[in-house]
Amino acid sequence: MKNDNLYKYILGIADNSLILGQRLGELCGHGPSLETDIACTNLSLDLLGQVRSYYQYAAKIAGDGRSEDDIAMLRKERDYLNVLLVEQPNTDFAYCMGRQFLFDVYHFMFLNELQKSTDFTLSAIAIKSIKEVSYHQRFSSDWIKRLGDGTEESHLKMQTAIDDLWTYTDELFHQTDADKAMVTEGIGVDITKLKSAYYQKVSDILEEATLKVPESKYFQKGGKQGIHTEHMGFLLAELQYMQRAYPNMEW
Amino acid sequence: MSEEQINLEAERSRSLEEQFEARIVRDEKIEAKDWMPEKYRKTHIRQMSQHAHSEIVGMLPEGNWITRAPSLRRKVALLAKVQDEAGHGLYLYSACETLGISRDELYEQLHSGKAKYSSIFNYPTVTWADMGAVGWLVDGAAIINQVPLCNTSYGPYARAMVRVCKEESFHQRQGYEIMIKLTNGTPEQKEMAQDALNRWWWPSLMMLGPTDAESIHTEQSMKWKLKRKSNDDLRQQFIDQTVPQAELIGLTIPDPDLKWNEERGSYDFGEIDWEEFWQVVKGHGPCNKERMKARVGAWERGEWVRDAAMAHAEKQQERKEKQAV
């Protein structure tokens, strides 16, 4: 593919939102209150809306007749390029909010830079999405504070979730070859430059939430190379079910 | 209290009740702070909460397909639809709260089985076509039930229903559109659509309630404009409206006795299996237990979250007060 790097770069961004949107979709109707159900559905809707714009663009770049749905739902697990963080399961509400928060802070900083992309489409998607993600970040940060500085039980649960999910944060800042190529061309965001601001922001909010910033220096990676956690296959089995069971049909 | 005082009190209450009934006859809206007979309050709490519970239990059979929706467009539309239902639940519970009962108490009634919800949600959604059938038939029947409620006598309920009906009407078209797409598709898709219609048709007819002869609440509800047409009339309206829609997209209504009656200007239809209806109402439908387990489970698993939110809000309030000093 002529624009292979750009194509992969778009998938790297879109897959994060697709997989997180899918996880949030699982929660619908099962949350701790009607208000959180409505809010989590909103997050999912925003992310999937963004995903459609990215995949439609990717389909255009690929130019091989595949649609947004083909790209979203018919790749093999090894071809999904999302970070491991977003595929982590909805263990409990603390994990859901922890995962959301650790991603949102990154996502906001990322889109803030992507707005300046020399690629008109990516910049336009970023400009539209950042308004939504700014709300996501506020929503998840507020929950981190509520749960961290709520009851003894909620504090413990929130700390456990952050401790467990922390291992997936470093990967957010790993550059793939496509990332590097896109930075050189002025299209992509140099994510390595966001890292210290990210940890600063996350630490500030964790402290405000009376939570400890994990000290572990052991991190997991692989998602960006298509090597996922064991959770991913099951998530994809549901995501792809209809497209696999009834191929080549319109819905 | 002396006998004279008792008589005065009874007289006063009679006169209030007469004034109240006269307001309803004049089509005036009753508002939360207005005097109302206790029976009116209770009947409204019962009906409105039943409606709210139906919305949130109704999120489950459709929520079941969010992760498996066949395309991104369908996934987004389904999410938005289920979200609308949560929204309906929210403002119906709020409208109910204006009658002096808390949302927690209403949940308690749902979880203990004291309060009912629409029985249709105790049927399973087993294929993607069920998302079409539920939207088309279940929301279609709901609209027929609910449009008259936009003019009901209790103001907060009537206003909530205006918004609910607008969104339900959108959902109904969305469901029908899913069916159109399937019937225009491959033979496998058409079969999926017909199978869904076969399974959802009779439960949808039952959704409009028992026959008039067996309906216990109708007369009083008619007077208070909580109901404006009888169950049987609503059912006939639903059938007359839906049969041509099925024909238009080449689907067959699963009723061999269905026949146009020229004289009545309506369809005659076969007998409804009321035994099945009562079985599901009494808690023995295919998914009654799962639905309740899901609702109670979500509520119990969420308790620590709700407690934390309360504790955090109290801490914030204390800090604010300390700062003010």
Boltz contact constraints between the chains, C-beta under 6 A:
constraints:
  - contact:
      token1: [A, 25]
      token2: [B, 66]
      max_distance: 6.0
  - contact:
      token1: [A, 25]
      token2: [B, 67]
      max_distance: 6.0
  - contact:
      token1: [A, 26]
      token2: [B, 67]
      max_distance: 6.0
  - contact:
      token1: [A, 28]
      token2: [B, 63]
      max_distance: 6.0
  - contact:
      token1: [A, 28]
      token2: [B, 66]
      max_distance: 6.0
  - contact:
      token1: [A, 28]
      token2: [B, 82]
      max_distance: 6.0
  - contact:
      token1: [A, 29]
      token2: [B, 59]
      max_distance: 6.0
  - contact:
      token1: [A, 29]
      token2: [B, 60]
      max_distance: 6.0
  - contact:
      token1: [A, 29]
      token2: [B, 63]
      max_distance: 6.0
  - contact:
      token1: [A, 30]
      token2: [B, 298]
      max_distance: 6.0
  - contact:
      token1: [A, 32]
      token2: [B, 302]
      max_distance: 6.0
  - contact:
      token1: [A, 32]
      token2: [B, 305]
      max_distance: 6.0
  - contact:
      token1: [A, 32]
      token2: [B, 306]
      max_distance: 6.0
  - contact:
      token1: [A, 34]
      token2: [B, 86]
      max_distance: 6.0
  - contact:
      token1: [A, 34]
      token2: [B, 89]
      max_distance: 6.0
  - contact:
      token1: [A, 34]
      token2: [B, 90]
      max_distance: 6.0
  - contact:
      token1: [A, 37]
      token2: [B, 86]
      max_distance: 6.0
  - contact:
      token1: [A, 38]
      token2: [B, 83]
      max_distance: 6.0
  - contact:
      token1: [A, 38]
      token2: [B, 86]
      max_distance: 6.0
  - contact:
      token1: [A, 41]
      token2: [B, 79]
      max_distance: 6.0
  - contact:
      token1: [A, 41]
      token2: [B, 83]
      max_distance: 6.0
  - contact:
      token1: [A, 44]
      token2: [B, 79]
      max_distance: 6.0
  - contact:
      token1: [A, 45]
      token2: [B, 79]
      max_distance: 6.0
  - contact:
      token1: [A, 48]
      token2: [B, 76]
      max_distance: 6.0
  - contact:
      token1: [A, 52]
      token2: [B, 72]
      max_distance: 6.0
  - contact:
      token1: [A, 68]
      token2: [B, 72]
      max_distance: 6.0
  - contact:
      token1: [A, 69]
      token2: [B, 71]
      max_distance: 6.0
  - contact:
      token1: [A, 69]
      token2: [B, 72]
      max_distance: 6.0
  - contact:
      token1: [A, 72]
      token2: [B, 72]
      max_distance: 6.0
  - contact:
      token1: [A, 93]
      token2: [B, 305]
      max_distance: 6.0
  - contact:
      token1: [A, 146]
      token2: [B, 308]
      max_distance: 6.0
  - contact:
      token1: [A, 146]
      token2: [B, 309]
      max_distance: 6.0
  - contact:
      token1: [A, 146]
      token2: [B, 312]
      max_distance: 6.0
  - contact:
      token1: [A, 147]
      token2: [B, 308]
      max_distance: 6.0
  - contact:
      token1: [A, 149]
      token2: [B, 312]
      max_distance: 6.0
  - contact:
      token1: [A, 150]
      token2: [B, 308]
      max_distance: 6.0
  - contact:
      token1: [A, 150]
      token2: [B, 311]
      max_distance: 6.0
  - contact:
      token1: [A, 150]
      token2: [B, 312]
      max_distance: 6.0
  - contact:
      token1: [A, 151]
      token2: [B, 307]
      max_distance: 6.0
  - contact:
      token1: [A, 151]
      token2: [B, 308]
      max_distance: 6.0
  - contact:
      token1: [A, 151]
      token2: [B, 311]
      max_distance: 6.0
  - contact:
      token1: [A, 153]
      token2: [B, 304]
      max_distance: 6.0
  - contact:
      token1: [A, 154]
      token2: [B, 304]
      max_distance: 6.0
  - contact:
      token1: [A, 154]
      token2: [B, 308]
      max_distance: 6.0
  - contact:
      token1: [A, 238]
      token2: [B, 67]
      max_distance: 6.0
  - contact:
      token1: [A, 238]
      token2: [B, 68]
      max_distance: 6.0
  - contact:
      token1: [A, 241]
      token2: [B, 68]
      max_distance: 6.0
  - contact:
      token1: [A, 242]
      token2: [B, 68]
      max_distance: 6.0
  - contact:
      token1: [A, 242]
      token2: [B, 70]
      max_distance: 6.0
  - contact:
      token1: [A, 242]
      token2: [B, 128]
      max_distance: 6.0
  - contact:
      token1: [A, 249]
      token2: [B, 185]
      max_distance: 6.0
  - contact:
      token1: [A, 249]
      token2: [B, 186]
      max_distance: 6.0
  - contact:
      token1: [A, 251]
      token2: [B, 70]
      max_distance: 6.0
  - contact:
      token1: [A, 251]
      token2: [B, 71]
      max_distance: 6.0
  - contact:
      token1: [A, 251]
      token2: [B, 74]
      max_distance: 6.0
